[in-house]
Amino acid sequence: MSEERQAFQAEVGRILDLMVHSVYSDKEIFLRELISNAADACDRLRYRALAEPELLGGEGVFGIRIEVDKAARTIAIIDNGEGMGREELVGNLGTIARSGTAAFADSLTGDAKRDVALIGQFGVGFYSAFMVAERVRVVSRAAGAEVAFVWESDGRGEFTVSEAEREARGTEVRLYLREGEDEFLEPARLRAVVKTYSDHIAIPVEMAGETVNEASALWTRPRSDIEPEQYTEFYRHVGHTFDEPWLTLHFRAEGVIEYTGLLFVPTSRPFDLFHPDRKAALKLYVKRVFITDEAPELVPAWLRFLRGVVDSEDLPLNLSREMLQRNPVLRRIRDGLVRRVLGELKTKAEEDKEGYETFWDAFGPVLKEGLYEESGQREALLELARFRSTASDGWTTLAGYVERMRDGQEAIYYIAGEEGAALAGSPHLEGFRARKLEVLLLQDPVDDFWVSAVGDYDGKRFVSVSRGGIDLGAIAPVDETPVDEAGQEADIAALVALFKVTLGEAVKDVRGSEALTESAVRLVADEGDMDLHLERMLRRHGQIDGAASRRVLELNPRHRLVQGLARSIAAGEDRAAALAPLLLDQARIAEGEAPDDPAAFARLLADALADSLPAG
């Protein structure tokens, strides 16, 4: 096959530009990334060989070798793992299939172009080779294949692929170093890098016939023998990330079922945390043999931010996808992992309030998915949950909310939306603020779902303030109610009746409200109807078709405009009917919705403003 030249995917090209022009001080991490990739290739083949032993070709011992050629100014990282064919070379090194990478590439502007720490979050560590190399040559032969292929690029827009000679399976990544990178030609420097970053790799890494790393699975070692730095580097290896672990859990479960876990909670959000597939990222081993990094049965989707490994002594080595899905041992491991993680989070919440709130800010929206999906863990998750509220500048617990409830208050009030400032300024909060009734501000998409699934906390129902029919006066009457300039309250019954006739099918009902103190009107969901925000969200995502539900329009009987319109009816004037559609659209805008007819709304508003000006 002749040499084939291809252009990099656009996102790859931009990342390579970052690598080529990098001034990052810790360029040595390129070696960590290439060794990590080589170790993964060996792990994958070891598992495949359980079912297909012929792939090993008689060579069952895995290893990684580093070779230095000072005269040619090259470093080679060589493994005998599963290798790659032509399509895999093109797919793995010429494109980035992982979703979210385009958005990442879009963010590479300004100072971010120097932030190589972002690279690991996107699973593209191979490209860090171009921080030190002017050219990279990859020769690979897939296990069981007869032909090898070579991939080569200078990182400037194109790469070539062609057939090559390689006697055995595996991959060789050869870096042709740039001027000024001579330190990486010194064996002592490379040994130090391996000891620092890759000592935990279970595959032996050799240089000049000497094994440089510990070459034993880190999770099998006693905790007392492991330094914090080793945990950090192992976390970065299994998580393909560059940040620090916020929480490390290293344990061995013994009894009827035995397994070891080395789990990490990241400090920052993984880039794909909210991807629709919601995949967990733990690696499953059986008796130190890598099985899979795609085992959704190992932890629930609402713990998908976890990184690390679980090593079982009881699962069979020849696990298939079907066996994973129905294996009772895996189910018991899952239950044990969930209990342990939630227990550790509870301890952190008690011992490090500020640190836990930082964790919650990053991962709380994911944990709350468990409130909706897993009823057996709701009590524990409700204890861990933190919320913004109208009574606090920071986070609050549900227990704290209940302690602050007013006498006679029987419900936990909340409002759901998408942006904090808009929620805090919603007309729905006015009557609650006036009565010093605390309201939770729920801003995550999952909030609408878990609230309805959970129903109550400590015997107190969750009630949305965007619903009508809440008797606030029975809980806490407002001390002072504003009246109109004439010092009197008008009877709005006639105004309500007129609005009902004028608005017709545009609303479900019109009535007075105790929940407004500043705004003239608001729209609410009637008893039994879907919450306003939930309906908008479902409709936006195509889950609801047809016309929007009709809502109840509530009028504030103490507002000057409402009182003035009520008196105008008593005086025989006809302005109220003309302004009814305008007030309905005003209520829609306050809910974040557009008027049904923006042009008509603009005309009505202009006419109303003109009528308010002095005659002449």
C-alpha positions in Angstrom: 0.0 0.0 0.0 1.4 3.4 -0.9 1.7 6.3 1.5 -1.6 8.1 2.2 -1.7 11.7 3.3 -4.6 13.1 5.3 -5.4 16.3 7.1 -6.1 16.3 10.8 -9.6 16.9 12.1 -10.0 20.6 12.8 -10.2 20.2 16.6 -7.0 18.1 16.5 -5.2 20.7 14.5 -6.0 23.4 17.0 -4.9 21.2 19.9 -1.7 20.4 18.1 -1.1 24.1 17.6 -1.3 24.4 21.3 1.2 21.6 21.8 3.7 22.9 19.2 3.7 26.4 20.7 3.5 25.4 24.3 5.6 27.1 26.9 4.3 24.8 29.6 7.0 24.3 32.3 6.2 20.6 33.0 6.8 19.3 29.5 7.9 16.0 31.1 4.3 14.9 31.4 4.5 13.8 27.7 6.3 10.6 28.9 3.6 9.9 31.5 0.9 10.1 28.8 2.7 7.8 26.4 3.5 5.3 29.1 -0.1 5.4 30.3 -1.3 4.7 26.7 1.1 1.8 26.4 0.0 0.3 29.7 -3.7 0.5 28.6 -2.8 -1.3 25.3 -1.3 -4.1 27.3 -4.2 -4.3 29.7 -6.7 -4.5 26.9 -4.8 -7.3 25.1 -4.4 -9.3 28.3 -8.2 -9.3 28.7 -8.9 -10.1 25.0 -6.5 -13.0 25.3 -8.7 -14.7 27.9 -11.1 -15.5 25.1 -8.6 -15.5 22.2 -5.3 -16.8 23.6 -3.9 -17.1 20.0 -3.6 -13.3 20.0 -0.6 -13.6 22.3 1.3 -15.6 19.8 3.2 -17.4 22.5 4.3 -14.1 24.2 2.3 -13.7 27.4 4.6 -11.4 29.3 3.8 -7.7 28.8 6.2 -4.9 29.1 7.0 -1.3 28.1 10.5 -0.3 26.9 12.1 3.2 26.6 15.0 3.6 24.1 17.2 6.6 23.7 19.3 7.4 20.7 21.4 10.5 21.4 22.9 10.6 18.0 19.6 10.6 16.2 18.0 12.7 19.0 15.1 10.3 19.4 13.2 8.7 22.3 11.0 5.6 21.6 8.3 4.2 23.9 7.7 0.6 22.8 5.0 -1.8 24.1 3.8 -5.3 23.2 0.1 -4.6 23.8 -2.8 -4.9 21.4 -1.5 -2.6 18.7 -3.4 -0.8 16.0 -4.3 -1.3 12.4 -4.6 1.3 9.8 -8.1 2.4 10.6 -7.3 2.6 14.3 -4.2 4.7 13.7 -6.3 7.2 11.6 -9.2 7.1 14.0 -7.2 7.4 17.3 -4.4 9.8 16.2 -6.1 11.8 13.4 -9.5 12.5 14.9 -11.0 13.0 18.3 -14.3 11.1 18.6 -15.0 12.0 22.2 -17.8 14.4 22.4 -17.1 17.8 23.9 -13.7 18.2 22.3 -15.0 20.7 19.8 -16.2 22.9 22.6 -12.8 22.5 24.3 -11.0 23.5 21.1 -13.2 26.6 20.9 -12.1 27.6 24.3 -8.4 27.6 23.4 -8.0 31.4 23.1 -5.9 33.9 25.0 -4.3 32.5 28.2 -6.0 29.1 27.7 -3.6 28.4 24.9 -0.9 28.1 27.6 -3.1 25.9 29.8 -1.9 22.5 28.9 -3.5 21.2 32.1 -6.8 21.1 30.1 -5.5 18.5 27.7 -5.9 15.6 30.0 -9.5 16.3 30.5 -10.2 15.5 26.9 -8.4 12.2 26.5 -5.9 13.6 24.0 -2.6 13.0 26.0 -0.9 11.5 23.0 -0.6 15.0 21.4 1.5 16.2 24.4 4.4 14.5 22.5 4.5 17.5 20.3 5.5 19.7 23.2 9.0 18.3 22.9 9.1 16.6 19.4 9.3 18.2 16.0 8.1 15.0 14.5 6.4 11.8 15.8 6.5 8.4 14.1 4.2 5.6 15.3 4.7 2.1 14.0 2.0 -0.4 15.1 0.9 -4.0 14.4 -2.4 -5.2 15.8 -2.5 -8.4 17.7 -3.4 -11.2 15.2 -2.6 -9.1 12.2 0.1 -9.9 9.5 0.7 -6.3 8.4 2.0 -3.3 10.4 1.4 0.4 9.6 3.3 3.6 10.2 1.7 6.9 11.2 3.8 10.0 11.0 3.3 13.8 11.4 5.1 17.0 12.3 1.9 18.2 14.0 1.3 21.0 11.4 -1.9 20.0 9.8 -1.3 16.7 8.1 -0.2 13.1 8.8 0.7 10.1 6.6 -0.2 6.4 6.9 1.5 3.6 5.1 2.5 -0.1 5.5 5.5 -0.8 7.6 7.7 -3.6 8.9 7.3 -4.8 12.5 8.0 -8.4 13.6 5.8 -8.5 16.6 2.5 -7.0 17.8 2.4 -3.8 19.7 3.3 -0.1 19.1 6.4 2.0 18.9 6.1 5.8 19.4 9.3 7.5 18.3 9.8 11.2 19.1 12.3 13.3 17.1 13.2 15.9 19.7 13.3 19.6 18.9 16.3 21.8 19.6 16.5 22.8 23.2 14.9 19.6 24.6 18.2 17.8 25.2 17.4 17.0 28.8 15.1 14.2 27.6 18.0 12.5 26.0 19.5 11.8 29.4 18.6 8.4 30.8 18.8 9.6 34.4 16.3 12.4 33.6 13.9 9.9 32.0 14.2 7.4 34.9 13.3 10.2 37.3 10.2 11.1 35.3 9.1 7.5 35.2 9.6 7.1 39.0 7.7 10.4 39.6 4.7 9.8 37.3 4.5 6.1 36.4 5.8 4.2 39.3 2.2 2.9 39.9 1.9 1.4 36.4 1.4 -2.4 36.9 3.3 -3.1 33.6 7.1 -3.1 34.0 8.8 -0.1 32.3 12.4 -0.9 31.2 15.4 1.2 30.2 18.6 -0.5 29.2 17.4 -3.8 30.5 16.5 -2.4 34.0 12.9 -2.2 35.3 12.5 1.5 36.4 9.1 1.4 38.1 7.6 -0.6 40.9 5.5 -2.5 38.4 2.8 -3.6 40.8 -0.8 -2.6 41.0 -1.0 0.4 43.4 -4.3 -0.6 44.8 -2.8 -4.0 46.1 -0.3 -2.2 48.2 -0.9 -1.3 51.9 -2.1 2.3 52.3 0.7 2.9 54.8 3.2 2.3 52.0 1.7 4.8 49.5 2.7 8.4 49.4 0.0 11.1 48.6 2.0 11.9 45.4 1.6 8.3 44.3 -2.1 8.5 44.8 -2.2 11.7 42.8 -0.3 10.3 39.9 -2.4 7.1 39.8 -5.5 9.3 39.8 -4.2 11.2 36.8 -3.4 7.9 35.1 -6.8 6.3 35.5 -8.7 9.5 35.1 -6.7 11.0 32.1 -6.7 14.3 33.9 -4.3 16.8 35.4 -6.0 18.1 38.5 -5.7 16.9 42.1 -8.1 14.4 43.6 -10.4 16.0 46.1 -11.2 12.8 47.9 -9.3 9.4 47.9 -10.9 6.2 49.0 -8.6 3.2 49.3 -10.2 0.1 50.9 -10.5 -3.6 50.9 -13.9 -5.3 51.4 -13.7 -8.7 53.0 -16.3 -11.3 53.8 -18.7 -13.2 51.6 -17.5 -11.0 48.7 -14.0 -9.7 48.5 -12.9 -6.7 46.4 -10.5 -3.8 46.6 -11.3 -0.2 45.6 -9.2 2.8 44.9 -11.6 5.5 44.1 -11.1 9.3 43.6 -13.5 12.2 43.5 -12.0 14.9 41.2 -11.5 18.5 42.2 -13.0 19.8 38.9 -15.7 18.6 36.7 -14.7 16.1 33.9 -15.6 17.7 30.6 -18.1 15.0 29.7 -19.9 15.0 33.0 -23.3 16.0 31.5 -23.0 14.0 28.2 -26.3 12.2 27.5 -24.8 8.7 27.7 -23.9 9.4 31.4 -21.2 6.7 31.4 -19.4 5.8 34.6 -15.6 5.9 34.4 -14.3 3.2 36.8 -12.0 0.4 35.6 -13.0 -3.1 36.6 -10.3 -5.7 37.3 -10.7 -9.3 38.3 -7.7 -10.7 40.2 -5.5 -7.9 38.9 -6.5 -8.5 35.3 -8.1 -5.6 33.5 -11.6 -6.4 32.3 -13.3 -3.2 31.1 -13.6 0.5 31.7 -17.2 0.4 30.5 -19.2 -1.3 33.3 -22.3 0.8 34.0 -23.4 -1.8 36.5 -20.4 -1.0 38.7 -21.7 2.3 40.0 -25.0 4.2 39.2 -24.9 7.0 36.6 -25.3 9.6 39.4 -21.8 8.6 40.7 -20.2 8.9 37.2 -17.8 11.6 38.4 -15.8 8.9 40.3 -12.5 7.8 38.9 -10.4 4.8 39.9 -10.4 1.0 39.9 -12.3 -1.9 41.5 -10.6 -5.3 41.7 -12.8 -8.3 42.5 -11.7 -11.7 43.7 -15.0 -13.3 43.1 -16.0 -12.4 39.5 -15.1 -14.8 36.7 -12.3 -13.7 34.4 -14.3 -14.4 31.2 -17.0 -11.8 31.9 -19.2 -10.9 28.9 -21.4 -7.9 28.5 -24.5 -10.0 29.2 -22.9 -11.5 32.3 -22.0 -8.1 33.6 -25.6 -7.0 33.3 -27.0 -9.8 35.4 -24.2 -10.8 37.7 -25.4 -10.8 41.4 -21.8 -10.4 42.7 -21.4 -7.2 40.7 -24.7 -5.9 42.1 -23.5 -6.5 45.7 -20.2 -4.7 44.9 -22.2 -1.8 43.5 -24.3 -1.5 46.6 -21.2 -1.6 48.8 -19.5 1.1 46.7 -22.5 3.4 46.9 -22.7 3.1 50.7 -19.0 3.7 51.1 -18.9 6.7 48.9 -22.0 8.3 50.4 -20.6 7.6 53.9 -17.3 9.3 53.0 -19.1 12.3 51.6 -21.1 12.6 54.8 -17.9 12.6 56.8 -16.4 15.3 54.5 -19.5 17.4 54.8 -19.2 17.3 58.6 -15.5 17.8 58.9 -14.8 20.3 56.0 -17.9 22.4 55.4 -16.2 24.8 52.9 -14.5 22.1 51.0 -17.7 20.0 50.8 -19.6 23.0 49.4 -17.0 23.4 46.7 -17.5 19.7 45.9 -21.3 20.2 45.8 -21.0 23.2 43.5 -19.2 20.9 41.0 -21.0 17.6 41.4 -24.3 18.3 43.3 -26.4 18.4 40.1 -25.2 14.8 39.3 -25.8 13.5 42.9 -29.3 14.9 42.8 -30.1 12.6 39.9 -29.9 9.8 42.5 -32.8 11.4 44.3 -35.0 10.7 41.3 -33.5 7.4 40.2 -32.7 5.5 43.4 -35.3 5.6 46.1 -33.2 3.4 48.4 -30.6 6.2 48.8 -32.9 9.2 49.1 -32.5 9.6 52.8 -28.7 9.7 52.6 -28.7 11.9 49.5 -31.1 14.4 51.1 -28.7 14.7 54.0 -25.9 15.5 51.6 -27.8 17.9 49.4 -27.1 21.6 49.6 -29.3 24.4 48.2 -29.4 28.1 47.6 -32.2 29.9 49.2 -33.7 33.4 49.8 -32.6 33.3 53.4 -28.9 32.6 52.8 -26.0 34.0 50.7 -24.4 30.5 50.7 -25.6 27.0 50.8 -28.1 25.5 53.2 -29.2 22.0 54.1 -32.8 20.8 54.2 -32.4 20.3 58.0 -31.3 23.9 58.3 -34.3 25.0 56.3 -36.7 23.0 58.5 -35.2 24.6 61.6 -35.9 28.0 60.3 -39.5 27.3 59.3 -42.1 29.7 60.7 -44.8 28.6 63.2 -47.7 27.2 61.2 -45.6 26.5 58.1 -46.1 23.0 56.9 -44.4 23.0 53.5 -40.9 23.5 52.1 -41.3 26.1 49.5 -39.1 26.2 46.3 -38.9 27.9 42.9 -37.3 26.1 39.9 -35.6 27.9 37.1 -32.4 28.2 35.2 -30.6 31.3 36.3 -30.0 32.6 39.9 -30.6 36.3 39.4 -33.8 35.7 37.5 -35.1 33.4 40.1 -34.2 35.8 42.9 -36.2 38.5 41.2 -39.3 36.5 40.3 -42.7 37.9 41.3 -43.5 34.5 42.8 -41.2 35.3 45.7 -42.7 38.6 46.7 -45.3 37.4 49.1 -42.9 34.9 50.7 -40.3 37.5 51.3 -42.8 39.9 52.8 -43.7 37.2 55.3 -40.1 36.1 55.9 -40.9 32.7 54.4 -37.7 31.0 53.1 -37.8 29.7 49.5 -35.2 27.2 48.0 -33.8 28.4 44.6 -33.5 25.3 42.4 -31.5 25.9 39.3 -30.6 22.4 37.9 -32.6 20.6 35.3 -33.0 17.6 37.5 -34.7 19.6 40.3 -38.1 19.5 38.7 -38.0 15.7 38.6 -36.6 14.7 42.0 -38.8 17.1 43.9 -41.9 15.4 42.5 -40.4 12.0 43.0 -39.3 12.6 46.6 -42.5 14.5 47.7 -41.4 15.5 51.2 -38.6 15.8 53.7 -39.1 15.2 57.4 -42.8 15.2 56.9 -42.8 18.6 55.1 -44.1 18.6 51.5 -42.2 20.3 48.8 -44.4 23.0 47.3 -43.6 25.2 44.3 -44.2 28.9 44.9 -45.4 29.2 41.2 -48.5 27.3 42.2 -51.7 29.1 43.1 -53.8 28.3 46.1 -51.1 28.7 48.8 -52.7 30.4 51.9 -49.9 32.6 53.0 -52.1 34.7 55.2 -52.8 31.8 57.5 -49.0 31.4 58.1 -47.8 34.9 58.4 -49.9 38.0 57.6 -48.1 40.9 56.1 -47.7 43.7 58.7 -48.3 46.5 56.4 -50.2 46.4 53.0 -49.6 49.2 50.6 -52.8 51.0 49.3 -53.4 53.4 46.5 -52.6 57.1 46.7 -56.1 57.9 47.9 -55.5 55.7 50.9 -58.2 53.2 50.1 -58.5 49.7 48.7 -60.7 49.1 45.7 -63.0 46.1 45.2 -61.4 44.1 42.3 -64.2 41.6 41.9 -65.6 43.4 38.9 -62.1 43.7 37.4 -61.5 40.0 37.8 -64.8 39.2 36.1 -64.0 41.6 33.2 -60.5 40.0 32.7 -62.0 36.5 32.6 -64.4 37.6 29.8 -61.8 39.6 27.9 -59.0 37.0 28.0 -61.3 34.0 27.5 -59.4 30.9 26.5 -56.0 32.5 26.9 -56.1 31.8 30.6 -57.6 29.1 32.8 -58.8 31.5 35.4 -58.3 35.0 36.8 -58.3 35.7 40.6 -56.8 37.9 43.3 -53.6 37.0 45.0 -52.0 37.3 48.4 -48.6 36.2 47.0 -47.8 39.5 45.3 -46.6 42.7 47.0 -44.8 44.6 44.3 -45.9 43.2 40.9 -49.3 43.8 39.5 -49.8 40.3 38.0 -48.3 36.8 37.8 -49.1 33.5 36.1 -49.4 30.3 38.2 -50.1 26.6 37.7 -53.5 25.5 39.0 -53.9 22.7 41.4 -53.1 19.4 39.6 -51.4 21.1 36.7 -47.7 20.8 35.7 -45.3 23.3 37.2 -44.5 26.2 34.8 -40.8 25.6 34.6 -41.1 21.9 34.2 -43.5 22.3 31.3 -41.3 24.8 29.5 -38.2 22.6 29.9 -40.0 19.5 28.6 -41.5 21.4 25.7 -38.0 22.8 24.8 -36.6 19.2 24.7 -39.5 17.9 22.5 -41.1 15.9 25.3 -44.4 17.7 25.0 -46.2 18.6 21.9 -49.3 20.8 21.2 -50.4 24.1 22.7 -49.1 25.2 26.1 -51.3 24.6 29.1 -53.5 27.4 30.1 -52.5 29.1 33.3 -54.2 31.1 36.1 -53.6 34.9 36.0 -53.4 36.4 39.5 -53.9 40.1 40.2 -52.4 42.0 43.1 -55.4 43.8 44.8 -53.0 46.2 46.5 -51.1 47.3 43.4 -51.9 50.9 42.3 -52.5 49.8 38.7 -54.9 47.1 39.7 -56.8 49.4 42.1 -56.9 52.1 39.5 -58.4 49.8 36.9 -60.9 48.5 39.4 -62.1 52.1 40.1 -62.2 52.9 36.4 -64.8 50.1 36.0 -66.8 51.6 38.8 -66.7 54.9 37.1 -67.9 53.5 33.8 -64.6 53.8 31.9 -63.5 51.1 29.4 -59.7 51.1 29.8 -59.5 47.9 31.8 -60.6 45.6 28.9 -58.0 47.1 26.6 -55.2 46.6 29.1 -56.0 43.0 30.0 -53.9 41.4 27.2 -51.1 43.8 28.0 -51.0 42.6 31.7 -51.2 39.0 30.6 -48.2 39.4 28.3 -46.4 41.2 31.2 -46.9 38.1 33.3 -45.6 35.9 30.5 -42.4 38.0 30.2 -41.9 37.8 34.0 -41.9 34.0 33.5 -39.2 34.2 30.8 -41.7 33.6 28.0 -42.4 35.7 24.9 -45.8 37.4 24.3 -48.0 35.4 22.0 -48.0 38.4 19.6 -45.0 40.6 20.2 -46.1 43.2 17.7 -49.5 43.5 19.3 -47.9 43.8 22.7 -45.6 46.6 21.5 -48.6 48.5 20.2 -50.6 48.1 23.4 -47.7 49.2 25.5 -47.1 52.3 23.3 -50.8 53.2 23.5 -50.8 52.7 27.3 -47.8 54.9 27.7 -49.3 57.6 25.5 -52.5 57.6 27.5 -50.5 58.2 30.7 -49.0 61.4 29.3 -50.7 64.8 30.1 -53.2 65.9 27.5 -52.2 68.6 25.0 
